[in-house]
Amino acid sequence: MSVTGQGNVPHVPVMLADVLDVLKPRDGGIYVDGTFGAGGYTRAILGAADCAVLAIDRDPSAILRGRALATEFAGRLTLIEGCFGDMERLVRALGHDSVDGVVLDVGVSSMQIDQAERGFSFQKDGPLDMRMGGEGPSAADVVNSYDESDLARIIAVYGEEKRARAVARAIVKAREEAELHRTLELAELVAKVIGRKPQDKIHPATRTFQALRIFVNDELGELARGLSGAEALLAEGGRLAVVTFHSLEDRIVKRFLTERTGRGGRPNRYMPAVEEEVPSFEEIAHKARKASDEEVETNARARSAKLRAAIRTAAPQRPLDLDALGFRVAPSLAGGAA
């Protein structure tokens, strides 16, 4: 998630110095920027060493904007339109069997939020879309077609909204008169249900919008697949850096690395001992890094950022176990259970 300044101030990636410290770009290395966005991490990596970057983004407009950077670093930057959850397939298709580093900056880009027509913002009026790649069902499709129980589950699971059922009930009642197709229309509806106290720091629609965005784009599934893809691609000694912005994302990264570094242990001490798998990652630090006070002062969006990182060992890749990552059941875009 990049952050936006005012006017013509360029986008600045969150925790950039920390990410570079983790990745330690070297001459001749190959690095994957799985969430290219405005290209902040990519530019910094390319500027830190005579290396190459494979930059992935599911947003066609991000790939289009990146062409100038690709020209600036001719021969060293390859832009790939696609989902970072498919990085193993995308990178191998280019002839690379392994890479030296992977960085993931999870969540929605501030550029997407700032563009009202993308439908991510509850503060700017636009179509209720929220699709990062522009394909598949939109947020409006979900809001206007899912039943009350499924809507409540989506908002509760992905938004951690305590009043999810009341919000879902209000949505269903409102759409009986007219379907919801505008962001401010939905935001105002949710605000009436949740209410807002003077001490509240966030807009009452924040969690509902977060839930719809995560659900529409399968962001948590994408993150899990991306972590597994990084495990498959990283060479021994390769480095993984993941920046998250809310607890749902961080929880998945934490559990993935806890298991992969061998810190998980047996879930029950009374269970019979089994042969332990060799850790596929070596942890860089037990705890996540947080943005410095100085960065938070100049960039409010860095306040919730956490960076977790690890170094790949020679152990083989492990199968992806979504249950072990704490995935909770929520409806799927196909209408069934995820």
N, C-alpha and C positions, 0 to 999 in steps of 0.2 A: 504494500500500500504506500504509494508516494504521497507527499503532502504538497499542498499548493500555497504559495504566497499570494500577495495581493498584486494586482496590476500585471506587470510583466516580469515579476519575480519568478525565476525558474522553479520547477518542481524539485524538491529535495528529498531524497530517500531517507527513511527513518533509520537511526542507529548505523549510519554508513561507516563510521570509523571502526565500530565494533565488528561489523560484518567483514571488513577488510582484515582486521586483526585475526579473525577466525579463519578466513579463507587462505590468507597469506599467498596471494597470487605470485606465481613464479614464471620466469621466461620459459617458453615452450609448452606451458600448461594449457589444458583445455577445460573451460568452465561452462557450466550450464546456469543461466539465469532463467529460472522457470516461470517467473512472473515479471516480464520485461517492463510493462507499463510505460513510463516516460523515459526509461533507459538510464536512470540514475546509478544503479548498481553496476550495470554493464559498462558505462563510461568509466566509472571508478576502477573497475577491475582491469579494463584495457589500458588505463592510464598508469596502473601500478606495476605492470610487467609487460614484456613483449610476448603476450599470450593470445589465445583465441577464445571467443565467447559464442556459445550457441544460445540464442535468446528466444524463448518461447512465450507466446501470448495468444489467448483465444479470441482477443478483441481485434478484428481486422483493422480498426483505426489506429491501434497502437503499432501494429506492424507497418502500416503506411507511414506513420510519423517517424519510425525508426530508420527509414531509408537514408535520411541525411547522416545519421550516425554511422550507418554501414559504409557510406561513401567516405566519411572522415577517417574511419579505421579500415580502409580497403583491404580485403582479404583476411581480416581478423574477426569480423563479426558476421555471423550467419543468423538471419531472422527466420523464425519458424512459426507459422500460424497453426495453432493447435492447443490442446489442453496439457498442462504440465503433468497431469496424471498419466498421460501417454508418453512421457519423456523417454522411457526405455525404447519404445518402438520408434519414436521420432528421431532419436539420436543414432540408433543403430542403422536406421534407413540411410543416414548420411555417411555410413561407413566407419563410425567410431565404436569400438568395442568397450572403451572405458573413458572416464573423464577424471580430472583431478580435483574438481570441486563443484558443488551444487548450492545455489542460494535460492530460497523461496521466501517471498514477501507476501504473506497470505492475506486475502480479503479483497475488498473492492478498492480500486484506484480512486484517488481524490479527483482525478480528471473525469472519471465516470460520474462521480457524485456531482461535480460542478456543472455537468452538461444536463440541463433540465430534461432534454428530450430523451435521455437514457432511462429516466424514471426511477432513479435510485434515491433521490432526495425527497424528504418530507417537508423541506423548507422552500422548494421551488416547484412550481406547477409544471407538470409534464405528463406524458402518457405513462400509465402504470405498467412498465415493462420489466426492468431490472435484469434482463438477460445480458450477460457479459459478451457472449458471442453472437447474439442476435438470432439464435436458432432454438427451436423447441417452444413449449408453452411459456407464456409470459406470466408475470405476477397477476395481471388482470384475469387471465384464464383460470388461475388457481382461485383467486378471490371470488370469482363469479360462478364457478362450477363445483367446487368441493363442498361436501356437506359440513354441517356445523361441527361434528365430532372430529373430522379430519383437520379442519381449519384450526380448531382449538389445540389439537395435538402438535401441529406444525408450529404454532405460535408459542406453545409451552416448551417444546423440545429445543427448537432452534433460536427462540428469542428469550427463553427463560423468563417469560412474562407470567407473573402470578395471577393476573386476571385474564388469562387466555380465553377461558370459556365465555366470559362476558363480552370480550372483543369479538369472538367468533359469532356469538349470538347477534350482536349489533350489525355485523357485516351481512349476515343472512337476512335479517329483517330489512336492512336498507336496500339490498339488491332485489327484493320482492317488488319494490316500486320502480327502481331503475338500476341497471348494472353500474358497477364502479369502474371507471376507466381513467381517472386522473389521480395523480399523487396527492395533491392537496385535499382532494375530496376524501380520500381514505385517511389521511393524516388528521383531518378535522374530526372525522367520525371516531377514530381511536381516542383522540384527545378528550372528547366528550365522555367517553366511557371511563378512561383512566383518571381524568382530572389532573390538575397540576398545582402543587403546593409551592409557595415562595422559595422554599429551601431546595426544591428539586433542581438538580444540575443538568438533567437531560430532558429532551422533549418527550412527552408521553407516548409518542408513536415510534420512538427509537427501536424498541425491542420487537415490535410487530414488523417494522420494515426490515430489520436485520433478519428476522425469521424467514420472511418471504424471499429475500435475496439469497440467503444460504440454501434454502430449499430449491428454488428455481434453478440455481446454478450447481447444485449438488456439491457445494464447496467442501463439506467435511469428507465426503467420499473421494473427492478430487485430491484433498490433502493426504489422505491415507494412501491412495494409489501413487501419489507423487513421492512420498517417503519410501515406499517400496521400490519405485523406479530408481530413486537415488541410490538405494542400497544395491540394486542390481548393476548400476553403471559405475559407481565409484571404484577406482583402483585402490589397492592397498595403500594406506596413507592419505587417500583422498579425504577432503573435508566437506562437511555438511553444515550449512547455516540456515536456520529457519526463524523468521520474524513473524510473530503472531500478534493479534490485537484484541482478542477476547478469550474468555476462559474455555469456550468450547474447542477452539483451535489449539490453544496451549495444552489442554488436557490430552488431546490426541498425540501431539508431538512428545510430550513428557512420557506418556505410557509407551509409545513406540521405542523411544531411546532407553527407557528403563528396562524394557524387555531385551532390547538388542545389546545393551551393555552388560547384561547379566546381573542387574541389580534387582530383578523382579522376585527371585526366590520362589519357594514353593508356596502356593496360596494357602495351604493348610499343613501345619507341621505334623499332623497325624497321618497324612497321606504317604504312601510308600515312596521312597526316594527313587528318582529316575535319573538316568544319565543326563547331565546338564549339557546343553548345547554351547559350543564355543561362541563367545560374544562376537557379533559382526561389526560392532562399533566400540570404540574406546571413548569414554566421555571426556570432554574438555573441562567441564565444571559440573558439580552436582546440581547447582541452582541456575535458574535462568538469569541472564543479564537483563537489566532494565536501562532505559534511556537515562542519561545524566540529567541532573537538575537544570543544567545550562541549556540542554537541548529542549527540555520540556518548556522552559520559559519562552523560547523562541518558536516553539512548535507544539501547540496543545495536543495535536493528534499523536504525539510520541508518548503521551502520558501512560497509555495502557500497553505500550509495546513491550514484548519480551523476546529475547533472543536465546535460542537453545542450539547447541552445536556439538558435533562429535566427529571423530576420525575413524575412517573405515579400516577394519582389520582384514586379514586374509581369509577369514571364515566365509563359508558359502552363504548366499542369500537365503533367508528364511521365508516360508509361505506367509502371505498376508492374512492375519486373523483379525477381522473387524471386531469380533466380540471382545478380544483382549484389549482393544483400544477404547472400549467403553461406548460403542455405538448404541444409541437408544432407538427404539422402533418409532418411525414416523411414516406417514403415507408416502408413496412414491408418486412421481409425476405420471406414472401409468395408471394410478388410481388404487394400487394395492399397497401392501406393507413393504417398507424398505428393508 
